[in-house]
Amino acid sequence: MTSKRQQGGCTESNNKKRKTNNREETPEICPVIRDENVRRTVKEAWSQKSHYIHGDLEVDCLPFPHCIIKNFIHSENFLEGLQKELLTLNFHNKSNDLYKFKQSDDLRKRTEPCIAGLRSALFGQFRLWLEEVLGVKLEPTVDISCAKYEYTDVLLCHDDELEGRRVAFILYLVPPWQSSDGGALDLYETDCHYQPQSVVKSLVPSWNTLILFEVSPVSFHQVSEVLSEDKCRLSLSGWFHGPSLERPPRHIEPPITRNPHLPRDETLLLEWINPLYLDISYQENIQGEFEDNSEIQLKTFLREEKFSQVSEALRLAQIQWTRKGPANKRCYEAACLDTLPECVSACWELLHSEAFFLLLSNFTGLRLHYLCPADDDDDDDDDDSDSEKKEEEAAEAAGSPNETAVKSKEPSTPQCCGELRRWSHGSYTLLHDGEAARAEYALDLILPFSCTGESEPKRIPSIHFHPYNLVHVRQHALLRSGNKLGHSVTFTFSFLSKAPVILVGSRSMEALLVTLQMKRMRSC
């Protein structure tokens, strides 16, 4: 690789020459691109969804059409210069529930010789070749950036769908790379609803290899977590823009069945809950903290003997598990409730019980039980009546009844549903677009058992739940997490309430969790 000292030693005439050429060094692209017979055959293979290989070029249509071109740039000096220019760019940390990596600014206006040269080659000569292969007019729009994936970085399952994106591409500039280093481009197969199911092909990054595919309803892919602690997965990626492919209607998952609480009295609480949390004055302190912060942590929540009993049963029991998806929304295992050991079923019953609803109401001030007072009802009556009147007038003007306003007047009966989940390395849940239309306010309660996170490698930055008896209660609008756990139980409680909400995301290490999620119906 050319050193800075060598670059700095360029003569004045060379500098002037570069200035007259706009500092652009145009690379030579793989010669197979210029072969007319190859172009026709690639076009035919792409349209017929068949497999084709010629030299460094391969077309494969499983699980969806994609093309791999090895030795894409025919100049090692150019590639080394390009890599050097990219590594001097400013990179920004990109992190949310879907991804974690570093990305440069858009490269459309960068003037470095190699970056500008590659940009011209991709969106000039190569774009014209793509137009002929796909039979589609592509726009000259430049959409390209550089990404660095290092240890624990990841990009979870998605389809690249965005208006105008027609073809996605990735050019790798990586050191010698093995599958054990992670960072593969994983391709997903889809079901009859166009939902991603499982990875059926993994493309390991390779120096100077270009991969491209059409952005379509089935183009689900991910960058698997980078496991190498000393290698950098450097790549250039972007999209060629053009008319989008037609997409089917969005698949709507069936709602989860919800049930009313079980008629169990306070005897169950006395058997399971630490007496400290059954003290009324202490509950008032908890409620105050919750109202201030929208979350609380209650240590040593269960009696120690019960906590140990459930922890041991979850560790040893032969529970049946089923993988849950689709992969663009979630990835974990759920237990068959008929296979739960007796003490775990008893804990499950506790969390479904009427007495527990009432206890949580005392903790949070939310009306999860009809015996709970609604202190703010009087204060809000006038505002609510004005709001409801406006909604009714708007509905009448539209010539239809205001169903939402009618529903908001109906009494709400708290209900619950749930599942026992097992989390391992690579498990996650994601916030997705479909949640918006069915969004509900929510309250989460997480009770971890037998956490193993302290002895496991910390692969993803996260909120760590402690390996002891702890309850974490959080109020928010939507569950948003990319978890690293062991087991969890998730319940959902529906009710009508006027409490304020916040949006909170959570990540945590491999552990054994019990999660209680309570959602309330919209009040407007």
N, C-alpha and C positions, 0 to 999 in steps of 0.2 A: 504494500500500500504506500502511495506517495506521501511523504512526510510534509509537515508544515514548513520545515526549513527548505525543502526542495521546491515547494510551491512558491515560497517567498523569494527564491533565487531566480525566478523567471526574468528574462531580459525585458528591457523597456519596449523593444520591438514586438515581443510576444504579447505584452500587455496591450499595445496599440492594436495588434491584430485581433485580439479577443474583443476589444471595444468595437471595432468595425464589424465584427460578426455578432454583435449584441450579446457577447459573452455566452453564446449558446453552442453547445457541443452536441450535434445530432448523432444519436447512436444508430448502428446498423441492427435492424431487427432480424430475427431468425429467418433464414432464406426460404424456409418452407412456406412462409406467408406469401411469397411472390409466385409460387407455383400455381398456375391456373388450374391444372388438373386436380391438385390437392384442394383448392378452394371449392371446386364443383362437388367433389366427393364429400367434403366436410359439410357443405350446405345440404346435400342429400341425406347424410347421416343424421344431421340435426333435425331436419324436418320429419324424417321417418323414425326418429328415436332409436337409432341403431348404433352399434359400437364400431369405431374406426380408429386405426393406428397407422401413422406414417412417420417414421423417424422420431423426431422429438415431439410430435404432436399427437394427442390422443383425444378422441371424443367419446364420452360415455353418457348414457341417458338414464342410468340407474343410480340413485332413486329419482333424479331429475336431470335434464340435460346440462352438462358442464364440459368444459374444454381445458386440457392441461397442455401447456407448451413449455418444455424444458429448454434451457439455454436460450432464453428469449432474447437477450441482448448479446450480440457477438463481439464483445470487447471487454476483456477483463479490466483493462485500465479505466474504461468508462465506468464500470460497475464499482470499482474501488473508489473512484472519485465521487460517484453518486452516494455511496455509503458514507463517505467522509463528510459530504455536505449535509446529509440528513442528520447525522449525529451532532452537528453543531446547531441545529434548530432548537428553538424553545419548545419544550413539551409540557403539556398540561395534564394533571391528574384527572382522569375521567372515572367516576365511581358512582354507582347506584345499585338497585337490586338486580339489574340485568348484566352489568359489566364492571370491570376494574382493569384499567390499563392507562398508558400515557399516549397522548395524541398531539400532533403538531397543529398549527394553524393551517388553514386552507393553502394549498401550494399554487393556486392559479396565477399568482402575481410574483412568485419568487423568481429572482434573476440569476441565481447561481447557475453556472454553465451546464452542469449535468442535470440538475432538476429541470431547468427550462428545456433542455434538449429532449429528455424523456417525455415531458409533458407534450411537446410538439409531435413526437413520434406516436404517442398513444392516441391523442385526440385528432391527429391528422391522418397519416398513412394507415395506421391500424384500425381507426374508426371506419374508414372507407371499406377495409377488408371485412369488418364485422357487418356493415350494412349489406354487403353482397351475400354473406353467409346466411344472415337472418332474413333477408328480403324486406328490411325495414329501414326507413330513413331515420338516422340518429342525429340529434342536435350537436352542434359544436361546443355545447356547454362543457366547461372544464370543472370537474368535481373530483378532486384528488387530495389526499393527505397522507401523512406518515404516522404509523403506530408502533409503539414499543410495548411488547408484552414481556414482563420479567416474572420472577418467582411469585407464584400464587395468582397472577393475573388471569382473567377469564372473560369470555363473552358468551353468555348463555343463549339458549335456543331462540331464534327469531327468523323472520323471512325477508328482511330488508325492504318491506313494503313502504313506499313513500311516493307520492304523486310525481310522475316524470322519470323515475328510475326504471331503466329497461334492462341493462346488463351490469352486473357487478364484477369487479376484477380485483385480484390481489397479486402483487409481485413481491416475492420473498427475497430478502437479503440477509440470510441467516448463516451462522457457522454450521459445521457438520451437525446434523440433527437426527435424533432417533425418536421412535415412538415413545420410549420411556421418559423423554424430556417433556412430554405433554405438548400443549399448544397446537394440536392437530386441528385441521378444519374438518369437523364432523358433519356428515350429511344425513338427514333424517328421512325415513319413509313416512307417508301420511295415510290416514284411514279414509273412509268414504265421505267423511265430513271435512276433508282437507285439514285435519288436525295432526300435528307431528306425534309420532309414536316412539320410535327407537332409532338409534344410530345404526346405519347399515353400511356406511363407508367412511373411513377416516383417511384424510390426505395429510401426510406428514410434510411439514415445510422443507423446502430444499432450495439451496442457493440458485438465484437467477431462474426461478420457475414462476410462470404466470398461470393463474387459474381464473377462469371466468365462467359465469352462468347467468341465465336470464332470471330476473326477478319475477316470480310468479306465485300463484296461490299455494304452491307446494315446495317452494325453494327454502325450506327450513334448514338452518345450519347453526353451528356454534363453533367458537374457538375453545377447545378444552383447556382446563387449567394448566398453566405452565408449572412443571414440577422441577425443572432444572434450577438450581440456585445460582449458577454462574453464567448462564447463556441468555442472550437477549434475542427475542423473536422480533426482528425488525422487518417491517413490510410497508409497501406503498399500496394503498387501496382507494377505491372510489367507484364511480358509476358513470356509464354512458347513458345519456338521457334520450328518451324517445316516447312514443305512444305506449302507455301501460297496457299490459295484458288484462283481459276481462277477468274480474274476480267474482266468485260466487257469493251469495248472501252470507253474512257472518253467522257461523254456527253458534247457537245459544244452548248452553248446557242446561239440563233440567235442574230445577231448584232442589235443594236438599230438604228432605222431609223433616219437619219440626214437630215436636210433641210437647204437651204441657208438663210441668214438673211432677215429680212423684210425691204422693202424700206421705211424707216422712216428717216426724216432729223433731224437737231439739235434742232428743235422746241420741240421735245420730251424730250431732255436733259434739256432744259431750264425750262420745266414744272416740272421735277422730281428731278434733281440733284442739290445739294448745289452749288451755284455759285462759291464758292472757288475752286472747283475741275474742273471748266471749264476754269480757268485761265491758259494760256499756260506756263508761267514761273513756276507756282506751279506744273504743270504736269511734267515739266522737273526735278524738285526736287524729285517728286515721282518716276520717272523712274530711277534716280540715286540711290535711296534707294533700289529699287527693284533689280537693277543690282548687288548691293553689297550683298544683303541678300536673294535674291530669294523670298521674301515675303514683303508685305506692309499691314498696317492697316490704313484705312481711316475713321476717326470718323465723325459722323453726315453727312453721305454720301448723304442721301436723304433729301429733304426739310421736315421740321418737320411736316407740315400739311399732306403731302403724307404718311410719315412714320406712323403717328398716324392713318390715315384712313385705311391703309392696315392692321395694327396691329389689329384694332378693327374688321375689316371684317373677318380676319382669326380666331379670337376668337369666333365670334358669328355665322358665316355662317354655313349652313347645307350642308357641302361638303361630297360627297360620297368617301369612302376610301376602298382600297383593300390591303390585306396583300401580301407583296413581299418576295420571297425566291429565291432559296432554303436556308435552315437554315445554311448550311456550308459556305455560301457566304454573306448572308444578312438577316436582319429581321427588317422590318419597314412597314409602310403603305403608299401607293401612292394614290393621289387623281384622280378622274375622272375630266378631265379638263373642261368638259361640265358643271360641277356644280360649277365652280368658280364664286364668286361674281364679279361684274363689275370692281371694283377698283383693285382687285387682277389680273384679266385678263389684265388690263392696265399695271400693273407692269411687268407682264409676257411679254407683247409686248415690253416694254422698253428693257428688257434683250435680246430679239431676234433682236433688231433693228440694222440697218446698222450704225446709229450714235453711238450706244453703242459699236459696234465692233471697230470703229475708236477711241473712247475714251479709251478703254482698250489698244489699240495699243500704244497710247500716254503714258499711265501709265507704260507699261511694256517694250516697245521697240520691242515687238514681232510683226511680220507682219500679223495682223488680217484683214487688209484692203489693197486694191491695191494702195491706195493713200499714204500708209506709206512707208518711205524710208527704204531701207535695207543697213545700213551703213557698215556692215561687209562683204557684198557680194564680193566687189573687193578684199579684203584681203584674202578671202577664195577661190577665183576662182582657183588659181594654185593648192592648196591642193586638192580641190574637183575634178579637172580634172585628177590629178594623181590617186586619189582613184578610180574614176569611170573607168579609163583605166584599172587598175588592176582587178577590178570587172568584166569588160567585157572580159578580157583575161581569167580569171578563168572560166567564164561561157562558153566561146568558147571551152576551154579545156575539159569541162564536156559535151560538145555537146548540150547545151541548152542555149537559150537567157537569159540574165540577166534582168529579169523583174523588179527587185528592182531598178537597175540603170536607166532603162528606165523611170520608174515612177518618180524617183527623179528629172528628167529633166522637167516633165510636170508641168505647172502652177497649183498652189493650190488655190482652192476657199474655203474660210472658210465656215463651215456649223455648225449647232447646233441642239441639241435635248434636251429634258429635262423632268422632272416630279416634281410635288409638293409632298413632302414627309412629313409624320407626324411621329415624334419620341416620344417614351414614355420609361418608365423604362423597360430595357430589349432589346431595339432596338440596332442594330449594323450593320456595314458592315465589311467584312473581306478581307484581301489580300489572294488570293488562287492561286493554281498552274496553273489553266487555264488562268490566266491573263498573264503569261509570254509569251505565243505564240502570244498574241494579244496586247502586251504592247505598249502604246503610251505615248509620253510626254504630260503633262497636266498642265493646269492652273486652279486653283480653285478660285472662288469668293464667299464668304459667307456673306450674309446680314441677321442678326438675327432680329426677331420681337418678342416683348412681351415675353421676356425670363422669365421663372418661376424658373430658377435654384437656385436662392438665397433662396427661401422658401422651396425647396425640399431637402430631405436627400441626401448627397453626397455619393453615393454608389460605384462609380468607380473613381479612380484618373483620371483627365482629364485636357485638355486645356479648360478653361471656356471662353465662348464668352459673352461679357458684355450685360446687359439688356438695351442697348440703341442703337441708330442708328450707326452701325459700319460696314464697309466693310473690309473683310480680304481677300487679294489676295495672293495666294500661287502657285508657280510653282513646279511641281514634276512629277515623272514618272508614279506613280500609286496612285490612291486614296486608302488610308489605314486608316480605322478608326473603332473604336468601340464606337459608339456615345450614348449620353444620352441627347436627345433633345426633341423638341416639334413638329415643322414643318420645312420643308425646301423645296426649289425649286432647282433642280439640272439640269444644262444645260451642254452639251458637244459640244465644237467647234473644228472641225478638220481643220488643216492647215499645211502647210509645212514650217518649220523654222529651224534655226541652233542654237538657243539659248541654253546655257547649262542648265542642269536640276539637281535637287536633289530629293531624296526620303524622303518624310515627312509623318509621321503618325499623326493623330489627334484624340482626344477624348474630348467630351464636355458634359456639364450637360443638363438636360431637358430645352429646350428653343424653341423659334419659329424662324426658320432660313430660309433664302433664300440662296441657294448654287448655284454658277455658276462654272461649271467644263468645261474647254476647253482643248481638247486633240489635239495634232498634229500628223500627220502621220510620220512614220520613214523616215529619210533622207538618210539611207544607208541600 
